[in-house]
Amino acid sequence: MTASPSPDDETHDESPHRPGGTPPGGARPDRTAHPMNRISSRPAGRPGPVPLDRRRRPGPPALVVVAHGSRDPRALRTVNALLEDVRGLRPGLPVHLGHIELNEPLLSDTLAGLDAADTADTAGAAGAEGAVLVPLLLSRGYHVRRDIPEAAAAARLRTRVAAPLGPHPLLVETLHDRLVEAGWRTPATDAERRTSAVVLAAAGSRDPDSAVDTGRTARLLADRLGVPVVPAYASTAAPTVPDAVRALAARGRHRVAVASCFTAPGRFATECAQAAPWIASAPLGTHEAMARLVLHRYDQARAATADSHAA
């Protein structure tokens, strides 16, 4: 099967590239001004406690955040800042980054580095439980279904793959706050409510499960906002954001905001924001709820493994 062209946005989940292949914002400027466009895949986990026999006790499994990768340098800066937030919430947890494509470190290199560190260190740099891979993706799709599990299966390190970040109430909390930052206010009258709506702009995928997940996120956001929320897509799936805006206008809804369902700035987020007839929110970025959501998916995957072993 011939692979489709690589997207610009790290949240896009359509192009069937394998990990290791060739290669809009929510970040806070003072925390994302990372000087590097490429970062090392060398693991930098914090050593565990040293008992009297000088052998370190095994730690928790490493958290490997799996980003798509993007040609936009703001995306890598944003992802790195988000990882710092995760580390701040869970000191001592080894947190690493791996990309599906376009940026280094690639996921395959990150996993190989963790395995090499474990081989060289009898205590195990990734801990006795290996690594948990958390996709920095907002719905299911090709990368979640195929690329990431295949990279995990190819690694010598013991791994498990967590669910993507969406749908989840913490994702909806972030979408809501970004809209408020952009100028959204709850309609004050029935007349305002009848003319208001939101378009939830996502990357798009041919995988029907991706549309199911995006639709559920839209419903959760609609419950939070009290107005209709229509899913729309930057690529591959329908409707597009401009089509969704036109359809809402035909129903008398002209106070329409675009909610950016992208983890970081990029071409898709920019194009979707430009289609907004009123306001458009920034990408999810380094909102505090996003760091909590990454850790929640990590903890879920660990708990699921423990339950399966107990059974």
C-alpha positions in Angstrom: 0.0 0.0 0.0 1.3 3.4 -1.0 1.7 5.8 2.0 -0.2 9.1 1.8 1.8 12.4 2.0 3.0 13.3 5.5 0.9 16.0 7.2 2.2 19.1 8.9 0.4 18.7 12.2 1.6 16.3 14.9 -2.0 15.5 15.8 -2.9 14.2 12.3 -3.6 10.5 12.5 -4.0 9.5 8.8 -0.7 9.0 7.0 0.3 5.4 7.3 4.0 6.0 8.0 5.8 3.5 10.1 7.8 4.7 13.1 11.3 5.2 12.1 10.3 6.5 8.6 11.9 9.4 6.8 11.2 12.4 7.4 -2.3 26.2 15.2 -0.8 28.1 20.0 -1.2 27.0 23.5 2.4 27.1 24.6 3.7 29.7 27.0 6.5 31.7 25.3 8.7 31.8 28.4 8.5 28.1 28.8 8.7 26.9 25.2 11.6 28.9 23.8 13.5 25.8 23.4 16.8 26.5 21.4 16.8 23.1 19.7 14.8 21.8 16.8 16.0 18.3 17.4 16.6 16.6 20.7 18.5 13.6 21.8 16.9 10.3 22.3 19.2 9.5 25.2 17.1 8.6 28.3 17.6 10.8 31.3 15.7 9.1 34.0 16.4 10.0 37.6 18.3 7.3 39.5 16.2 5.6 42.2 17.1 5.2 45.8 20.3 3.3 46.7 19.9 0.8 49.5 22.8 -0.5 51.6 23.7 -3.2 49.1 24.3 -0.5 46.5 21.7 -1.9 44.1 18.9 0.5 43.1 15.3 -0.7 43.6 13.3 -1.0 40.4 11.3 2.1 39.7 8.0 2.6 37.9 7.7 2.0 34.2 9.0 4.9 32.1 6.4 7.2 30.5 7.0 7.6 26.8 4.9 10.4 25.3 4.3 9.6 21.6 3.9 12.7 19.4 3.2 12.7 15.7 5.9 15.2 14.7 5.5 18.4 12.7 7.5 20.6 10.4 6.4 23.6 12.4 9.1 24.2 15.1 6.4 25.5 17.5 5.0 22.0 17.8 8.2 20.5 19.2 8.6 23.5 21.6 5.1 23.0 22.8 5.4 19.2 23.3 8.7 19.7 25.2 7.0 22.2 27.5 4.1 19.8 28.1 6.6 17.1 29.1 8.1 19.5 31.6 4.6 20.0 33.1 4.2 16.2 33.3 7.6 15.9 35.1 6.5 18.7 37.5 3.4 16.8 38.5 5.1 13.5 39.0 8.7 14.1 40.2 10.9 11.0 39.8 9.0 9.5 37.0 11.2 8.9 34.0 9.4 10.8 31.1 10.6 10.5 27.5 9.5 11.6 24.1 9.3 9.7 20.9 7.9 10.8 17.5 6.1 8.8 14.8 7.8 10.9 12.1 9.3 14.3 11.1 11.1 15.1 14.4 13.7 13.4 16.6 13.8 11.4 18.6 11.8 8.9 16.7 9.8 6.4 18.8 11.9 3.5 17.7 15.1 5.3 18.8 13.6 6.2 22.2 12.6 2.7 22.9 16.0 1.4 21.7 17.7 3.9 24.0 15.7 2.8 27.0 16.5 -0.9 26.3 20.2 -0.1 25.9 20.1 1.7 29.3 18.4 -1.2 30.9 20.9 -3.6 29.4 23.9 -1.6 30.7 22.3 -1.0 34.2 21.3 -4.1 36.1 18.8 -2.0 38.1 16.9 -1.1 34.9 16.8 2.5 33.8 13.2 2.1 32.7 12.3 0.2 35.9 11.4 -3.5 36.1 8.1 -2.8 34.4 9.5 -1.3 31.2 7.6 1.6 29.6 4.1 2.8 29.0 3.5 4.6 25.7 1.0 7.4 25.8 -0.1 8.7 22.4 -0.3 12.5 22.3 -3.2 12.0 19.9 -6.8 13.1 20.5 -8.7 10.1 19.0 -8.2 6.6 17.7 -6.9 6.1 14.2 -4.1 4.5 12.1 -1.3 5.6 14.3 -3.0 4.4 17.5 -4.2 1.2 15.9 -1.1 0.2 13.9 2.0 2.4 14.1 2.5 2.7 17.8 1.6 -0.9 18.7 4.0 -2.2 16.0 6.8 0.0 17.4 6.0 -1.4 20.9 6.0 -5.0 19.7 9.3 -4.5 17.9 11.0 -3.2 21.0 13.0 -5.6 23.3 11.8 -3.5 26.2 8.6 -4.6 27.9 5.9 -2.1 26.8 2.2 -1.4 27.0 0.3 1.2 24.9 -2.2 3.6 26.6 -5.4 5.0 25.1 -5.2 8.3 23.2 -6.0 11.5 25.1 -9.5 11.8 23.8 -12.4 11.7 24.4 -12.1 12.6 28.0 -13.5 15.3 30.4 -10.0 16.7 30.9 -9.7 17.3 27.2 -13.1 19.0 27.2 -11.9 21.2 30.2 -8.9 22.3 28.1 -11.1 23.0 25.0 -13.5 25.1 27.2 -10.7 27.1 28.8 -9.1 27.9 25.4 -12.4 29.1 24.1 -12.9 31.4 27.1 -9.4 32.7 26.6 -10.3 33.5 23.0 -13.4 35.5 24.1 -16.2 33.0 24.4 -18.9 33.9 26.8 -22.0 31.8 27.7 -25.0 33.2 25.8 -26.9 35.5 28.1 -30.3 35.3 26.4 -32.4 32.8 24.5 -31.9 34.8 21.4 -28.1 34.6 21.7 -28.3 30.9 22.4 -30.3 30.3 19.3 -27.7 32.0 17.1 -24.6 30.5 18.8 -22.6 27.4 18.0 -19.1 25.9 18.0 -17.2 24.0 15.4 -14.8 21.5 16.9 -11.9 21.5 14.4 -9.9 18.2 14.4 -7.3 16.8 12.0 -9.4 14.1 10.4 -8.8 10.4 9.6 -10.2 7.7 7.4 -10.6 5.5 10.4 -14.3 5.5 11.4 -13.3 5.2 15.1 -11.6 8.6 14.9 -14.9 10.2 13.9 -16.6 8.4 16.7 -14.2 9.7 19.3 -14.3 13.3 17.9 -18.1 13.2 17.9 -18.1 12.1 21.5 -15.7 15.0 22.4 -18.1 17.4 20.6 -21.0 16.1 22.6 -19.2 16.5 25.9 -18.2 20.1 24.9 -21.8 20.9 23.9 -23.0 19.8 27.3 -20.4 22.1 28.9 -21.2 25.1 26.7 -25.0 24.7 26.3 -24.9 25.3 22.5 -24.5 22.9 19.5 -20.9 21.7 18.8 -20.3 20.3 15.3 -17.2 18.2 14.5 -15.3 19.3 11.4 -12.0 18.3 10.0 -8.9 19.8 8.4 -8.2 16.9 6.1 -9.5 13.5 4.9 -12.9 13.5 6.7 -16.0 15.6 6.2 -17.3 18.1 6.8 -14.5 20.6 6.5 -14.5 23.6 8.9 -15.7 26.1 6.2 -18.6 23.7 5.3 -19.6 23.3 8.9 -19.6 27.1 9.4 -21.8 27.5 6.3 -24.2 24.8 7.4 -24.6 26.5 10.8 -25.2 29.9 9.2 -27.9 28.4 7.0 -29.6 27.4 10.3 -29.4 31.0 11.6 -26.3 30.4 13.8 -23.9 33.2 13.0 -22.2 33.6 16.4 -19.9 30.6 15.7 -16.6 29.9 17.4 -14.0 27.4 16.2 -12.5 25.2 19.0 -9.0 24.0 18.0 -8.7 20.3 18.8 -4.9 20.2 18.1 -2.2 19.6 20.6 0.1 22.3 19.2 0.4 25.0 16.5 0.7 23.9 12.9 -0.7 24.3 9.4 -4.0 22.6 10.1 -4.7 24.6 13.3 -3.9 27.8 11.4 -6.1 27.0 8.5 -9.0 26.0 10.7 -8.7 29.2 12.8 -8.8 31.3 9.6 -12.2 29.8 8.7 -13.7 31.1 11.9 -16.4 33.8 11.3 -16.0 35.1 14.9 -13.4 33.7 17.3 -11.0 30.7 17.2 -9.3 29.2 20.2 -5.6 28.4 20.5 -4.4 24.8 20.3 -4.5 22.8 23.6 -0.8 23.3 24.3 0.5 23.3 27.8 -2.8 23.7 29.6 -2.5 22.1 33.1 -5.3 19.6 32.4 -3.4 18.2 29.5 -0.5 17.2 31.7 -2.9 15.6 34.1 -4.6 13.8 31.2 -1.2 12.3 30.0 -0.6 11.0 33.6 -4.2 9.7 33.8 -3.7 7.6 30.6 -0.3 6.3 32.0 -2.0 5.3 35.3 -4.9 3.7 33.4 -2.5 1.5 31.4 -0.6 0.4 34.4 -3.8 -0.5 36.3 -5.2 -2.4 33.3 -2.0 -4.5 33.2 -2.1 -5.2 37.0 -5.8 -6.3 36.7 -4.9 -8.7 33.8 -2.1 -10.2 35.8 -4.4 -10.6 38.8 -7.0 -12.4 36.7 
